[in-house]
Amino acid sequence: MSMTSRERVLAAINHNEPDRVPIIIGTSNTTAMKMKPYQRLKEHLGIQAQDGYIYNWPELGSAALDEETLVRLHSDARGVLDRFPEGTYRRNQNRPPHSPFIDDWGIGQIETEPGVWFPGLHPLAEASTLEDIEAYPWPDMDDPTRVAHVGNEAGRLAEENEYAIIATPWLLFPFERANALMGMEGFLPQLVINPEFAQALLRRITDLCKSLMGHFLDELDDNVDIIKIGDDLGTQDSLLISPKMYREYLKPLHAEFISFIKERTEAKVFFHTDGDVFNLVEDFIEIGIDILNPIQTSAGKMANLEELKKRFGNRMTFCGAIDTQDLLPYGSPDQVRQEVERVIAALGPGGGYMVASVHTIMDDVPPENILAMVDAVEEFGQYPLSN
């Protein structure tokens, strides 16, 4: 029996088999596509919708997908995002051309080539003392312009009751935000040589993130199915920090933040972390993460989808696993179809899997491969899955 998109997603994340494997695309930066492939896709499909950026942030480069495109991509969810404070938008709209984009935390993106921006300004790069933390001009998480629109957007989607609602406040979790404030080469050594400072910085960031999340959840009310958060912890073949260090410094903060969310909503927690995080999956389950993304199959043990499903599949939903490093940019449409079929066969049985690309669809992905990915789900993702 055919389901609505929302029913499909709810079944999958509750480890039941829906009518087909859900598709998650266009709900946040982690499931988005850059502007160039979006423009090519619209041209390929003959869609006339205007261009727009998520968060109205051109320097981030991720397109806000129009509804006609989302429908063609069979996307089963719609995103609700917060905004930067109005003052941040005004400051950046009035800045000199090609000068850095500075966000509300004081972190800057610099233009490395025309139209290409990279996070290259780290305002706490030289910080090392508790006084440096106290003196920093931290962002105002109580600014109402961040979330003033959230209630109306979520309420409209809930009233329509067609798509799952995935809500994402723009915040990096403590580890990723600390790396952005100091630079990775600045913060990581502090965990070893200056642990009191590192812990105080992580604590301050966590408290600020909780403050924004509280306002965000208040605006959402009950009109949300999934809350997306994240903290990049992995590399291509390992972790950025050891499991021991994760459990000492970050796991308690992650657990506290997830508990804060779950005390206020019944929505599932969707956690984004790139790289090979296989050795932390059990920890993620323990602290209440319900959905893991992006399942970077090009990274170490995350390639072993059968082992992921066997060990964790009855306790965690997986979202992602369609490779953006080699397959989507350089494979043929038929190769994309074959990979989608393989991934669904590995992760799809019993529910607990949603198809998505591994992070943002980048500039070098052709429209034919985007369509091959989503259309293959229609072909191979119908339950009961064939053996």
C-alpha positions as CSV (number, residue, x, y, z in Angstrom):
1,M,0.0,0.0,0.0
2,S,1.3,3.4,-1.0
3,M,2.4,5.7,1.9
4,T,2.8,9.4,2.2
5,S,6.4,10.6,2.4
6,R,6.0,11.4,6.1
7,E,4.5,7.9,6.8
8,R,7.4,6.4,4.8
9,V,10.1,8.2,6.8
10,L,8.4,7.5,10.2
11,A,8.2,3.8,9.4
12,A,11.9,3.6,8.4
13,I,13.2,5.5,11.4
14,N,11.1,3.3,13.7
15,H,12.7,0.2,12.1
16,N,9.7,-0.9,10.1
17,E,9.6,-1.5,6.4
18,P,7.7,1.2,4.5
19,D,6.5,0.9,0.9
20,R,9.9,2.0,-0.3
21,V,13.2,3.2,1.1
22,P,12.9,7.0,1.9
23,I,15.0,9.6,0.0
24,I,16.4,12.5,2.0
25,I,17.6,15.4,-0.2
26,G,17.5,19.2,0.2
27,T,16.7,19.4,3.9
28,S,19.9,21.1,5.1
29,N,23.4,21.7,4.1
30,T,24.4,18.1,4.7
31,T,21.7,16.8,2.3
32,A,21.8,19.7,-0.2
33,M,23.6,20.4,-3.5
34,K,25.8,23.2,-4.6
35,M,24.4,25.9,-6.9
36,K,26.1,24.8,-10.1
37,P,24.7,21.2,-10.1
38,Y,21.3,22.6,-9.1
39,Q,21.3,25.0,-12.0
40,R,22.3,22.2,-14.4
41,L,19.6,19.9,-13.0
42,K,16.9,22.5,-13.5
43,E,18.1,23.2,-17.0
44,H,18.1,19.4,-17.7
45,L,14.6,19.1,-16.3
46,G,13.2,22.3,-17.9
47,I,12.4,23.7,-14.5
48,Q,12.2,27.5,-14.4
49,A,12.4,28.2,-10.6
50,Q,14.6,31.0,-9.4
51,D,17.9,30.4,-7.7
52,G,18.2,30.7,-4.0
53,Y,20.7,29.8,-1.3
54,I,20.0,28.1,2.0
55,Y,20.3,30.6,4.9
56,N,20.5,33.3,2.2
57,W,24.2,32.6,2.3
58,P,25.8,32.6,-1.2
59,E,29.3,32.1,0.3
60,L,28.2,28.7,1.7
61,G,27.2,27.9,-1.9
62,S,24.4,25.4,-1.1
63,A,21.2,25.8,-3.1
64,A,17.7,26.1,-1.6
65,L,15.9,23.6,-3.8
66,D,12.6,24.6,-5.2
67,E,9.5,22.5,-4.6
68,E,9.2,21.3,-8.2
69,T,12.8,20.0,-8.1
70,L,12.2,18.3,-4.7
71,V,9.2,16.6,-6.0
72,R,11.1,15.3,-9.1
73,L,13.8,14.0,-6.8
74,H,11.2,12.1,-4.8
75,S,12.5,13.7,-1.6
76,D,10.5,12.5,1.4
77,A,11.3,15.3,3.8
78,R,11.3,19.1,3.9
79,G,13.7,21.1,6.0
80,V,13.1,23.9,8.5
81,L,16.1,26.0,9.2
82,D,16.9,28.9,11.4
83,R,18.6,32.1,10.2
84,F,21.6,34.3,11.0
85,P,20.6,37.3,13.1
86,E,19.5,40.2,10.9
87,G,22.5,42.2,12.0
88,T,24.8,39.6,10.5
89,Y,23.0,39.7,7.2
90,R,23.1,43.5,7.1
91,R,26.8,43.6,7.9
92,N,27.7,41.2,5.2
93,Q,25.4,42.7,2.5
94,N,27.1,46.0,3.1
95,R,30.7,44.8,3.2
96,P,33.2,45.5,0.4
97,P,33.0,43.1,-2.6
98,H,35.2,40.0,-2.2
99,S,36.0,40.7,1.4
100,P,35.5,37.9,4.0
101,F,32.0,36.8,5.0
102,I,32.0,37.0,8.8
103,D,29.3,35.0,10.6
104,D,27.7,35.7,13.9
105,W,30.5,33.8,15.8
106,G,33.1,36.0,14.2
107,I,34.4,33.2,12.0
108,G,35.3,34.2,8.4
109,Q,35.0,32.7,5.0
110,I,37.6,34.1,2.5
111,E,37.3,34.0,-1.3
112,T,40.0,31.7,-2.5
113,E,39.1,32.2,-6.2
114,P,36.2,34.1,-7.8
115,G,33.0,32.8,-6.3
116,V,34.7,30.1,-4.2
117,W,34.8,30.6,-0.4
118,F,36.6,28.7,2.3
119,P,36.5,29.1,6.1
120,G,39.9,30.7,6.6
121,L,39.5,33.3,9.4
122,H,39.8,31.9,13.0
123,P,39.3,34.7,15.5
124,L,40.5,32.7,18.5
125,A,43.6,31.3,16.8
126,E,45.9,32.8,19.4
127,A,43.7,32.2,22.4
128,S,45.0,30.0,25.3
129,T,43.6,31.3,28.6
130,L,40.3,31.4,30.4
131,E,40.5,35.1,30.2
132,D,40.6,34.9,26.4
133,I,37.3,33.0,26.5
134,E,35.7,35.4,28.8
135,A,36.8,38.4,26.8
136,Y,35.5,37.1,23.4
137,P,32.3,38.7,22.0
138,W,30.1,35.6,21.9
139,P,27.0,35.6,19.7
140,D,23.6,36.5,21.1
141,M,21.6,33.3,20.9
142,D,18.5,35.1,22.2
143,D,18.2,37.3,19.1
144,P,14.6,36.6,18.1
145,T,15.3,37.1,14.4
146,R,17.1,33.8,14.3
147,V,13.9,31.8,14.8
148,A,10.9,34.2,14.2
149,H,9.9,32.3,11.0
150,V,10.3,28.8,12.3
151,G,6.9,28.3,13.9
152,N,5.0,29.3,10.7
153,E,7.1,27.2,8.4
154,A,6.9,24.1,10.6
155,G,3.2,24.6,11.2
156,R,2.5,24.8,7.5
157,L,4.3,21.6,6.8
158,A,2.6,19.9,9.7
159,E,-0.8,21.0,8.5
160,E,-0.1,19.7,5.0
161,N,1.1,16.4,6.6
162,E,2.7,15.2,3.4
163,Y,6.5,15.2,4.2
164,A,8.6,14.4,7.2
165,I,9.9,17.6,8.9
166,I,13.7,17.7,9.5
167,A,14.6,20.8,11.5
168,T,18.1,22.1,11.7
169,P,19.4,25.1,13.6
170,W,22.7,26.4,12.1
171,L,25.1,25.4,14.8
172,L,28.2,23.4,14.8
173,F,28.5,21.1,17.8
174,P,31.3,22.0,20.3
175,F,34.2,20.2,18.7
176,E,33.6,21.5,15.2
177,R,32.9,25.0,16.4
178,A,36.1,25.1,18.5
179,N,38.1,24.0,15.4
180,A,36.4,26.8,13.4
181,L,37.1,29.4,16.0
182,M,40.8,28.5,16.5
183,G,41.7,26.5,13.4
184,M,42.2,22.8,13.7
185,E,45.9,23.2,14.1
186,G,45.2,25.7,16.9
187,F,42.6,23.8,18.9
188,L,43.6,20.1,18.7
189,P,46.9,20.6,20.5
190,Q,45.0,22.4,23.3
191,L,43.3,19.1,24.2
192,V,46.7,17.8,25.2
193,I,48.8,20.7,26.4
194,N,46.0,22.9,27.8
195,P,43.1,20.8,28.7
196,E,41.5,23.2,31.2
197,F,41.3,25.8,28.4
198,A,40.0,23.3,25.9
199,Q,37.3,22.1,28.2
200,A,36.2,25.6,29.1
201,L,35.9,26.5,25.4
202,L,33.9,23.4,24.6
203,R,31.7,24.2,27.6
204,R,31.0,27.7,26.5
205,I,30.1,26.6,23.0
206,T,27.8,23.9,24.3
207,D,25.9,26.3,26.5
208,L,25.4,28.7,23.5
209,C,24.3,25.9,21.3
210,K,21.8,24.7,23.9
211,S,20.4,28.2,24.2
212,L,19.7,28.5,20.5
213,M,18.3,25.0,20.4
214,G,15.9,25.8,23.2
215,H,14.5,28.8,21.3
216,F,14.3,26.7,18.1
217,L,12.4,23.9,19.8
218,D,10.0,26.3,21.4
219,E,9.1,27.6,18.0
220,L,8.8,24.2,16.4
221,D,6.5,23.0,19.2
222,D,5.3,19.5,18.2
223,N,5.7,20.1,14.5
224,V,8.9,18.2,13.9
225,D,9.9,14.6,13.2
226,I,13.7,14.8,13.2
227,I,16.2,17.2,14.7
228,K,19.5,17.4,12.8
229,I,22.7,18.1,14.7
230,G,26.3,17.2,14.0
231,D,30.0,17.3,14.9
232,D,32.6,16.1,12.3
233,L,34.8,13.6,14.1
234,G,36.3,11.4,11.4
235,T,39.0,11.5,8.7
236,Q,39.3,9.3,5.6
237,D,40.7,6.4,7.5
238,S,40.5,7.2,11.2
239,L,39.2,9.7,13.9
240,L,40.4,13.2,14.5
241,I,40.9,12.3,18.1
242,S,41.2,9.0,19.9
243,P,38.1,7.2,21.2
244,K,39.5,7.7,24.7
245,M,39.7,11.5,24.1
246,Y,36.3,11.5,22.6
247,R,34.8,9.8,25.6
248,E,36.6,12.1,28.0
249,Y,36.0,15.5,26.3
250,L,33.1,15.3,23.9
251,K,30.9,12.4,24.7
252,P,29.6,13.9,27.9
253,L,28.8,17.2,26.1
254,H,27.1,15.3,23.3
255,A,25.1,13.3,25.7
256,E,24.0,16.4,27.6
257,F,22.9,18.2,24.5
258,I,21.0,15.2,23.1
259,S,19.3,14.8,26.5
260,F,18.4,18.5,26.4
261,I,16.7,17.9,23.0
262,K,14.9,14.8,24.0
263,E,13.5,16.3,27.2
264,R,11.7,18.8,24.9
265,T,10.6,16.9,21.9
266,E,9.8,13.4,20.7
267,A,11.6,14.0,17.5
268,K,14.4,11.6,16.5
269,V,17.9,12.9,16.7
270,F,19.8,12.9,13.4
271,F,23.6,13.2,13.9
272,H,25.9,14.2,11.0
273,T,29.6,13.3,11.3
274,D,31.9,12.7,8.3
275,G,34.7,10.1,8.0
276,D,35.4,6.8,9.6
277,V,33.5,6.9,12.9
278,F,32.9,3.2,13.1
279,N,34.6,2.9,16.4
280,L,32.2,5.4,18.0
281,V,28.9,4.1,16.7
282,E,28.3,2.2,19.9
283,D,28.9,5.4,21.9
284,F,26.5,7.3,19.6
285,I,23.7,4.7,20.3
286,E,24.4,5.0,24.0
287,I,23.9,8.7,24.2
288,G,20.7,8.7,22.2
289,I,21.5,9.3,18.6
290,D,18.8,7.7,16.5
291,I,19.9,8.5,12.9
292,L,23.5,8.5,11.7
293,N,24.6,10.4,8.6
294,P,26.3,10.5,6.1
295,I,27.8,6.9,6.3
296,Q,30.9,7.9,4.3
297,T,31.5,4.6,2.4
298,S,34.9,5.9,1.1
299,A,36.2,6.2,4.7
300,G,37.7,3.1,6.4
301,K,35.4,0.8,8.2
302,M,32.3,2.8,7.1
303,A,32.6,1.0,3.8
304,N,31.6,-2.3,5.5
305,L,27.8,-1.7,5.2
306,E,27.0,-5.3,6.0
307,E,28.9,-5.1,9.4
308,L,27.2,-1.8,10.2
309,K,23.8,-3.3,9.6
310,K,24.6,-6.5,11.5
311,R,26.0,-4.8,14.6
312,F,23.9,-1.6,14.8
313,G,21.1,-1.8,12.3
314,N,18.4,-2.8,14.8
315,R,19.3,0.2,17.1
316,M,20.2,2.9,14.7
317,T,18.9,4.3,11.4
318,F,21.4,5.0,8.7
319,C,21.0,7.9,6.3
320,G,23.4,8.4,3.3
321,A,26.0,6.0,1.9
322,I,25.8,7.0,-1.7
323,D,29.3,8.1,-2.5
324,T,30.0,11.7,-3.5
325,Q,33.8,11.3,-3.7
326,D,34.1,9.2,-6.8
327,L,30.8,7.6,-7.8
328,L,28.4,10.6,-8.2
329,P,30.9,12.9,-10.0
330,Y,32.8,10.3,-12.1
331,G,30.6,7.2,-12.4
332,S,28.2,6.5,-15.1
333,P,24.4,6.6,-14.5
334,D,24.4,2.8,-14.7
335,Q,27.2,2.6,-12.1
336,V,25.2,4.9,-9.8
337,R,22.1,2.6,-10.3
338,Q,24.1,-0.5,-9.4
339,E,25.6,1.2,-6.3
340,V,22.2,2.3,-5.1
341,E,20.9,-1.3,-5.5
342,R,23.9,-2.6,-3.6
343,V,23.5,-0.2,-0.7
344,I,19.8,-0.7,-0.4
345,A,20.4,-4.5,-0.3
346,A,22.9,-4.0,2.5
347,L,21.2,-1.4,4.7
348,G,17.5,-1.6,3.7
349,P,16.1,-4.9,5.1
350,G,13.9,-4.3,8.1
351,G,13.8,-0.6,7.6
352,G,16.2,1.7,9.3
353,Y,17.8,3.2,6.2
354,M,17.2,6.3,4.2
355,V,19.0,7.0,0.9
356,A,21.1,10.2,0.7
357,S,24.3,11.3,-0.9
358,V,27.3,11.4,1.4
359,H,27.1,15.1,2.3
360,T,26.5,17.9,-0.2
361,I,26.2,17.1,-3.9
362,M,29.2,19.0,-5.3
363,D,29.9,21.0,-8.4
364,D,31.3,18.1,-10.5
365,V,28.2,15.9,-10.2
366,P,26.2,15.8,-13.5
367,P,22.4,15.9,-13.5
368,E,22.1,12.5,-15.0
369,N,23.8,10.9,-12.0
370,I,21.6,12.8,-9.5
371,L,18.5,11.5,-11.3
372,A,20.0,8.0,-11.6
373,M,20.4,8.0,-7.8
374,V,16.9,8.9,-6.9
375,D,15.2,6.9,-9.7
376,A,17.2,3.8,-8.7
377,V,15.5,4.0,-5.3
378,E,12.1,3.9,-7.0
379,E,13.4,0.8,-8.9
380,F,15.2,-1.1,-6.2
381,G,13.9,0.3,-3.0
382,Q,10.3,-1.1,-3.0
383,Y,9.5,-3.3,-0.1
384,P,9.6,-6.3,0.2
385,L,13.2,-6.0,-1.1
386,S,14.2,-8.6,-3.6
387,N,17.1,-10.9,-2.6
